[in-house]
Amino acid sequence: MDMVKFAWGLPRRLDGILAQLESGDLPVAAPRLESIVQRLERTASRLVSGLIFAAVLLAGALVHAATPGLGTTLMALSVIPLLVTVFGGRGGR
């Protein structure tokens, strides 16, 4: 008898779950996914910092021939994104 009640109410329950899913009201707990997203965000941030470091260092090297003061300044400033790349994002470990 319980199986019949369960089977009889199943379409209504599934309809309710699908309605919640469509409206975005169905909470889904995925703590592992959150951890992976945080690691991915840290990695992306470090990658961008590394690209900025390389761009500023290369710009400084290219400009150094024409304007040594500006070139040296750019190369010195490239240390900031380098430090973010090397040491940034380690707070979660």
C-alpha positions as CSV (number, residue, x, y, z in Angstrom):
1,M,0.0,0.0,0.0
2,D,2.8,2.4,0.8
3,M,4.4,1.7,-2.6
4,V,1.2,2.6,-4.3
5,K,1.0,5.9,-2.4
6,F,4.6,6.6,-3.3
7,A,4.1,5.8,-7.0
8,W,0.8,7.8,-7.1
9,G,2.5,11.0,-5.6
10,L,5.7,10.7,-7.5
11,P,4.7,12.7,-10.6
12,R,3.5,15.6,-8.4
13,R,6.7,15.5,-6.4
14,L,8.9,15.4,-9.5
15,D,6.9,18.3,-11.0
16,G,7.5,20.3,-7.8
17,I,11.2,19.6,-7.9
18,L,11.5,20.5,-11.6
19,A,9.6,23.7,-11.0
20,Q,12.1,24.6,-8.2
21,L,15.0,23.7,-10.4
22,E,13.7,25.9,-13.3
23,S,13.2,28.9,-11.0
24,G,16.6,28.5,-9.3
25,D,15.0,27.9,-5.9
26,L,16.5,24.4,-5.5
27,P,19.6,24.6,-3.2
28,V,22.4,22.4,-4.3
29,A,25.3,21.9,-1.8
30,A,28.6,21.3,-3.6
31,P,31.4,22.2,-1.2
32,R,34.0,20.5,-3.3
33,L,33.0,22.5,-6.3
34,E,33.4,25.7,-4.3
35,S,36.9,24.7,-3.3
36,I,37.8,24.0,-6.9
37,V,36.4,27.3,-8.1
38,Q,38.4,29.2,-5.4
39,R,41.6,27.4,-6.5
40,L,40.8,28.2,-10.2
41,E,40.3,31.9,-9.3
42,R,43.6,32.0,-7.5
43,T,45.3,30.4,-10.4
44,A,43.8,32.8,-12.9
45,S,44.8,35.7,-10.7
46,R,48.4,34.5,-10.5
47,L,48.4,33.9,-14.3
48,V,47.3,37.4,-15.0
49,S,49.9,38.8,-12.6
50,G,52.5,36.8,-14.4
51,L,51.5,38.2,-17.7
52,I,51.5,41.7,-16.4
53,F,55.0,41.1,-15.0
54,A,56.3,39.8,-18.3
55,A,54.7,42.7,-20.2
56,V,56.1,45.4,-18.0
57,L,59.5,43.8,-17.9
58,L,59.6,43.5,-21.7
59,A,58.4,47.1,-22.1
60,G,61.1,48.2,-19.7
61,A,63.8,46.3,-21.7
62,L,62.6,47.7,-25.0
63,V,62.3,51.3,-23.7
64,H,65.6,51.2,-21.9
65,A,67.6,51.7,-25.1
66,A,65.9,55.0,-25.9
67,T,65.1,56.2,-22.4
68,P,67.3,54.5,-19.7
69,G,65.5,56.1,-16.8
70,L,62.0,55.1,-17.9
71,G,63.2,51.6,-18.9
72,T,64.9,51.0,-15.5
73,T,61.8,52.3,-13.7
74,L,59.5,49.9,-15.6
75,M,61.8,47.0,-15.0
76,A,61.9,47.9,-11.3
77,L,58.1,48.2,-11.2
78,S,57.7,44.8,-12.8
79,V,58.8,43.3,-9.4
80,I,55.4,44.1,-7.9
81,P,53.4,41.8,-10.2
82,L,56.2,39.2,-9.9
83,L,55.8,39.2,-6.1
84,V,52.0,38.8,-6.5
85,T,52.6,35.9,-8.9
86,V,55.1,34.1,-6.6
87,F,53.5,34.8,-3.2
88,G,49.9,35.8,-4.0
89,G,47.0,33.5,-3.3
90,R,48.6,31.5,-0.6
91,G,46.1,32.5,2.1
92,G,43.9,29.5,1.6
93,R,46.5,26.9,2.2
